[in-house]
Amino acid sequence: MSKKKIVILTGAGISAESGIKTFRDAGGLWEGHDIMEVASPEGWAKNPDLVLEFYNKRRAQLKEVQPNAGHLALAKLDEYFDVCIITQNVDNLHERAGSKRVVHLHGELLKARSTIDPDLVYEWPGDIKKGDNCKKGSQLRPHIVWFGEAVPLIETAIDIAGIADIFIVVGTSMQVYPAASLIHYVDISIPKFYVDPNPAVIDKSVNVLEETATVGLPPLVVELIDKYAK
C-alpha cells in the first residue's frame, strides 16, 4: 500500500519561533532597512554593497539558530507519509530538522547565483563579496526571489499541491502571492489544516488551529499518524 501524500506550505511564522526575524514584524522594515532597499532588483542596482551586507548578516544569523519543535514535528511525518514541504522561507531549518523534500519558493539563503545566468547557482554558506563571480565572469548575488521577480518554482509547487492527499498550511498570513494561491489547487475533498496564531479568513472546509507552529504541530502530527498512517 502506497503512502499518503502530505503537502505542507510553510511561512515566516515557523522560522520566527527559532529566532529568525521577519520584515513584516516591523511595518515593512527589516533590520532598520526599507524592504525595497534590500529585497528588490532596484535595491540591488542602486546599492549592491548594502544588499550583500544585509544577506551576509542573515546568513551569519542562520548559523546561530536551530530548528524548533514545529520543524521537528514536520520532519517526523517523513517516517509515515510521502511528504513535500513547500516553503516561503529561505533558511535551511526544515532540512536541518530532517525533512527530506523541501521546495524553496523564494530561494535559499545558503546559495548564490549569477547575475547574468539564473541557472548558475552555487552552494554558498559564507559571505558573498564584491568580486565573487560566476564561471561566466558576472557578480554573484543572493539566490533569493526579490519583490517584483518571478517565482520560478511556482508551477512545480502547483503540481505538487494538486496531488496532495492531505494539505497543511503553517505560519503564514496567506497574503503573499503566488504562494497563497496553492490551496486553491488542492482537491476540495481532501483534509486541510491551517496552523497559525492569527489565521487569515479561509474556506470553511479547512481545519484551523489557532496556535503557533511549536504548540500546534506536534499534536497535529500525532493525530495525522494515528488517523492516516495505519
C-alpha positions as CSV (number, residue, x, y, z in Angstrom):
1,M,0.0,0.0,0.0
2,S,1.5,3.4,-1.0
3,K,2.0,6.1,1.5
4,K,-0.4,9.0,1.5
5,K,1.0,12.3,0.1
6,I,1.2,15.2,2.6
7,V,2.0,18.6,1.2
8,I,2.9,21.4,3.7
9,L,3.1,25.1,2.9
10,T,5.2,26.9,5.5
11,G,5.8,30.6,6.0
12,A,7.8,33.0,8.2
13,G,5.9,32.1,11.4
14,I,7.6,28.8,11.8
15,S,11.1,30.2,11.4
16,A,10.3,33.2,13.6
17,E,9.9,30.8,16.5
18,S,13.6,29.8,16.0
19,G,14.6,33.5,16.3
20,I,14.7,34.5,12.6
21,K,13.3,38.0,12.3
22,T,10.7,38.7,9.6
23,F,10.3,42.1,8.0
24,R,6.5,42.1,8.4
25,D,7.0,42.4,12.2
26,A,8.3,45.9,11.8
27,G,6.0,47.7,9.4
28,G,7.9,46.9,6.3
29,L,11.3,47.4,7.9
30,W,13.9,44.7,8.1
31,E,16.8,45.3,10.5
32,G,16.2,49.0,10.0
33,H,16.1,48.9,6.2
34,D,13.2,49.6,4.0
35,I,12.5,46.2,2.5
36,M,12.7,47.5,-1.1
37,E,16.3,48.6,-0.4
38,V,17.5,45.1,0.3
39,A,14.9,42.8,-1.4
40,S,14.3,44.2,-4.9
41,P,16.1,44.4,-8.2
42,E,16.0,48.2,-7.9
43,G,17.7,48.0,-4.5
44,W,20.4,45.7,-5.9
45,A,21.0,48.0,-8.8
46,K,21.2,51.1,-6.5
47,N,23.4,49.7,-3.8
48,P,24.7,46.1,-4.2
49,D,27.1,46.6,-1.3
50,L,24.2,47.2,1.1
51,V,22.3,44.2,-0.3
52,L,25.3,41.9,0.0
53,E,26.0,43.1,3.6
54,F,22.4,42.6,4.5
55,Y,22.2,39.0,3.4
56,N,25.7,38.2,4.7
57,K,24.3,39.1,8.2
58,R,21.2,37.0,7.6
59,R,23.5,34.1,6.7
60,A,25.5,34.5,9.8
61,Q,22.3,34.7,11.9
62,L,21.1,31.5,10.4
63,K,24.1,29.6,11.8
64,E,23.1,30.8,15.3
65,V,19.6,29.4,15.4
66,Q,18.2,25.9,15.5
67,P,15.1,24.1,14.2
68,N,12.2,24.2,16.6
69,A,9.6,21.8,17.7
70,G,7.5,22.7,14.7
71,H,10.2,21.8,12.2
72,L,11.0,18.6,14.1
73,A,7.3,17.6,14.1
74,L,7.0,18.0,10.4
75,A,10.2,16.0,9.8
76,K,8.7,13.1,11.7
77,L,5.9,12.8,9.1
78,D,8.6,11.5,6.6
79,E,8.6,8.2,8.5
80,Y,5.0,7.6,7.7
81,F,4.0,9.6,4.6
82,D,5.2,10.8,1.2
83,V,5.9,14.4,2.3
84,C,6.8,17.5,0.4
85,I,7.3,20.8,2.2
86,I,6.8,23.9,0.1
87,T,8.3,26.8,2.0
88,Q,8.3,30.6,1.5
89,N,11.3,30.7,3.9
90,V,14.9,31.0,2.6
91,D,16.5,29.3,5.6
92,N,17.5,25.6,5.8
93,L,15.8,24.8,9.1
94,H,13.4,22.2,7.6
95,E,16.4,20.4,6.1
96,R,18.3,20.6,9.4
97,A,15.3,19.2,11.2
98,G,15.4,16.1,8.9
99,S,12.8,16.9,6.3
100,K,13.9,15.1,3.1
101,R,12.0,17.0,0.3
102,V,11.8,20.8,0.5
103,V,10.8,23.2,-2.3
104,H,12.0,26.7,-1.6
105,L,9.7,29.1,-3.5
106,H,11.6,32.3,-2.6
107,G,15.1,31.0,-2.9
108,E,17.8,29.8,-0.5
109,L,20.0,31.9,1.8
110,L,22.9,29.5,1.6
111,K,23.2,29.7,-2.2
112,A,24.4,32.3,-4.6
113,R,23.6,32.8,-8.2
114,S,24.9,34.5,-11.3
115,T,23.6,38.0,-12.2
116,I,23.6,37.1,-15.9
117,D,22.5,33.4,-15.9
118,P,19.9,32.5,-13.3
119,D,20.6,28.8,-13.9
120,L,24.1,29.2,-12.5
121,V,23.5,28.6,-8.8
122,Y,26.2,27.7,-6.2
123,E,26.2,26.4,-2.7
124,W,27.5,29.4,-0.7
125,P,27.5,29.1,3.1
126,G,29.8,32.1,3.7
127,D,29.7,35.8,2.8
128,I,29.2,36.9,-0.8
129,K,31.6,39.6,-1.6
130,K,32.1,42.1,-4.4
131,G,34.3,40.3,-6.9
132,D,32.8,36.9,-6.2
133,N,31.9,35.9,-9.8
134,C,30.2,33.1,-11.5
135,K,32.0,31.0,-14.1
136,K,30.9,33.4,-16.8
137,G,32.5,36.3,-15.0
138,S,29.5,38.1,-13.6
139,Q,29.0,39.2,-10.0
140,L,27.2,36.7,-7.7
141,R,24.0,37.8,-5.9
142,P,21.9,36.2,-3.2
143,H,19.8,33.3,-4.5
144,I,16.6,35.0,-3.3
145,V,13.4,35.8,-5.1
146,W,13.0,39.5,-4.6
147,F,9.9,41.6,-4.8
148,G,9.0,42.1,-8.4
149,E,10.7,39.0,-9.6
150,A,9.1,35.8,-10.9
151,V,8.8,32.8,-8.7
152,P,10.4,30.1,-10.8
153,L,9.2,27.1,-8.8
154,I,5.6,28.1,-8.5
155,E,4.5,25.7,-11.3
156,T,6.3,22.8,-9.6
157,A,4.5,23.7,-6.4
158,I,1.1,23.8,-8.1
159,D,1.7,20.3,-9.5
160,I,2.7,19.0,-6.1
161,A,-0.3,20.6,-4.3
162,G,-2.6,19.1,-6.9
163,I,-1.8,15.5,-5.9
164,A,-1.9,16.0,-2.2
165,D,-3.9,13.6,0.0
166,I,-3.5,15.9,3.0
167,F,-2.6,19.6,2.9
168,I,-1.2,21.7,5.8
169,V,-0.5,25.4,6.0
170,V,1.8,26.6,8.8
171,G,2.9,30.1,9.9
172,T,1.8,32.2,7.0
173,S,-0.6,35.1,6.6
174,M,-1.9,33.6,3.3
175,Q,-1.4,37.1,1.9
176,V,1.8,36.6,-0.1
177,Y,1.1,35.5,-3.7
178,P,1.5,33.4,-5.6
179,A,2.2,31.0,-2.6
180,A,-1.1,31.8,-1.0
181,S,-2.9,30.6,-4.1
182,L,-1.6,27.0,-3.8
183,I,-4.5,25.9,-1.5
184,H,-6.8,26.6,-4.5
185,Y,-5.1,23.8,-6.5
186,V,-5.8,21.2,-3.7
187,D,-8.7,18.9,-4.3
188,I,-11.7,20.1,-2.4
189,S,-12.4,16.7,-0.8
190,I,-9.0,16.2,1.0
191,P,-8.3,17.1,4.6
192,K,-6.8,20.6,5.1
193,F,-5.2,22.1,8.2
194,Y,-4.1,25.6,8.9
195,V,-1.8,26.2,11.9
196,D,-1.3,29.9,12.8
197,P,-1.9,32.1,15.8
198,N,-3.6,34.7,13.6
199,P,-5.1,32.8,10.8
200,A,-6.5,34.5,7.7
201,V,-10.1,34.2,6.8
202,I,-10.2,30.9,4.9
203,D,-12.5,28.3,3.4
204,K,-14.8,26.6,6.0
205,S,-13.5,23.2,4.8
206,V,-10.1,24.0,6.4
207,N,-9.4,22.8,10.0
208,V,-8.0,25.9,11.7
209,L,-5.7,25.6,14.7
210,E,-5.1,29.0,16.2
211,E,-1.7,28.0,17.6
212,T,2.0,28.7,16.9
213,A,3.8,26.0,15.0
214,T,5.7,24.8,18.1
215,V,2.4,24.4,20.0
216,G,0.1,23.3,17.2
217,L,2.2,21.0,15.1
218,P,3.4,18.3,17.5
219,P,-0.1,17.1,18.5
220,L,-1.4,17.5,14.9
221,V,1.4,15.3,13.6
222,V,0.5,12.6,16.2
223,E,-3.2,12.8,15.1
224,L,-2.3,12.5,11.4
225,I,-0.1,9.5,12.0
226,D,-2.7,7.8,14.2
227,K,-5.6,8.5,11.7
228,Y,-4.0,8.2,8.3
229,A,-0.8,6.1,8.6
230,K,-2.4,2.9,9.9
